[in-house]
């Protein structure tokens, strides 16, 4: 006679316990929901406000001129002297031939035109200027 009574069956369980799987999945979902906006910050640029600005997603190269006069190609800093060469490389490798220029509202017009000239020299033909919509709207008198 056995000393201890066998309480558990040695048969295989045919059910799946998904409680722990749901817990892990929900935890990962919450982590990704919190962390995703942190990675989409980008460069801080105060864009000029216009009445006809539209919101859309960029499908081409984005050139940013920040307030401290730094130039960035898709969030990568580029020296002003190296800009034409980097743009030429981007023209060869990019699928879309569109460039969007984001410039801080306090940047001199001359600086923006020099960057646009470099973009044209690299071969890009479709150039868009990015702005923000006016919150209250402009009124005509």
C-alpha positions in Angstrom: 0.0 0.0 0.0 1.4 3.4 -1.0 2.3 5.8 1.7 0.9 8.9 0.0 -2.2 9.1 -2.1 -1.6 10.3 -5.7 -3.7 13.4 -6.1 -2.8 14.4 -9.7 -3.5 12.5 -12.8 -0.7 11.9 -15.3 -2.9 12.5 -18.3 -2.2 15.4 -20.7 -4.2 18.5 -20.3 -6.2 19.3 -23.4 -6.9 23.0 -22.5 -4.6 25.9 -22.9 -4.2 28.3 -20.0 -4.1 31.7 -21.8 -4.3 33.9 -18.7 -0.6 34.4 -18.5 -0.4 34.9 -22.3 -3.0 37.7 -22.1 -1.2 39.3 -19.2 2.1 39.5 -21.1 0.3 40.7 -24.3 -1.5 43.5 -22.4 1.7 44.5 -20.7 3.6 44.8 -24.0 0.7 46.7 -25.6 0.7 49.3 -22.8 4.5 49.6 -23.0 4.4 50.2 -26.7 1.5 52.7 -26.4 3.5 54.7 -23.9 6.9 54.6 -25.6 5.8 55.2 -29.3 5.1 58.9 -29.0 8.5 59.4 -27.3 10.3 58.2 -30.4 8.4 60.4 -32.8 9.6 63.7 -31.3 11.8 64.8 -34.2 13.4 68.3 -34.3 11.8 71.2 -32.6 11.1 73.9 -35.1 8.6 76.8 -34.8 7.0 76.8 -38.2 5.5 79.9 -39.7 1.7 80.1 -39.6 -0.4 80.5 -42.8 -4.0 80.3 -43.6 -3.7 77.7 -46.3 -1.5 75.1 -44.5 -2.6 71.5 -44.7 -1.7 68.6 -42.5 -0.3 65.6 -44.2 2.4 63.0 -43.9 5.7 63.4 -45.6 6.5 60.9 -48.3 9.9 62.3 -49.3 13.1 63.8 -47.9 12.6 66.4 -45.2 15.2 69.2 -44.9 15.0 71.1 -41.6 16.6 74.4 -40.8 16.5 74.9 -37.0 16.6 78.1 -35.1 20.3 77.7 -34.2 20.8 77.5 -38.0 21.6 73.8 -38.1 20.6 71.9 -41.2 19.2 68.4 -40.9 18.4 65.8 -43.5 15.7 63.5 -42.0 16.8 64.4 -38.5 20.5 63.8 -39.3 22.7 66.9 -38.8 24.6 68.0 -41.9 27.2 70.8 -42.3 26.3 73.6 -44.7 29.4 72.8 -46.8 28.4 69.1 -47.1 24.7 69.8 -48.0 25.0 69.6 -51.8 27.0 66.3 -51.7 24.5 64.7 -49.2 21.5 65.9 -51.2 23.1 64.4 -54.4 23.5 61.1 -52.6 19.9 61.2 -51.4 18.7 62.0 -54.9 20.4 58.9 -56.3 19.2 56.6 -53.5 15.6 57.9 -52.8 12.6 56.5 -54.5 10.5 59.7 -54.3 12.0 62.8 -55.8 10.1 65.2 -53.4 11.8 67.3 -50.8 10.0 69.2 -48.0 11.7 72.2 -46.3 10.9 72.9 -42.7 12.4 76.2 -41.5 12.0 78.0 -38.2 10.0 81.2 -38.6 13.0 83.3 -37.4 15.4 82.0 -40.1 16.5 84.6 -42.7 14.9 84.3 -46.1 18.5 84.2 -47.6 19.3 81.0 -45.6 16.1 79.3 -46.8 16.8 80.2 -50.4 20.4 78.9 -50.2 19.1 75.5 -49.0 16.5 75.5 -51.8 19.2 76.3 -54.3 21.2 73.3 -53.0 18.2 71.1 -53.3 17.6 72.2 -56.9 21.3 71.8 -57.7 21.1 68.1 -56.5 18.3 67.5 -59.1 15.2 67.5 -57.0 12.3 69.2 -58.7 9.3 68.9 -56.3 10.0 71.1 -53.3 7.4 71.8 -50.7 7.5 74.4 -47.9 6.0 73.2 -44.6 4.0 75.6 -42.4 1.4 75.4 -39.7 -2.2 76.5 -40.0 -3.4 79.6 -38.3 -5.5 78.6 -35.3 -8.0 81.5 -35.5 -7.8 82.0 -39.2 -7.0 85.2 -41.0 -9.7 87.8 -41.7 -9.9 90.2 -44.6 -10.9 93.7 -43.9 
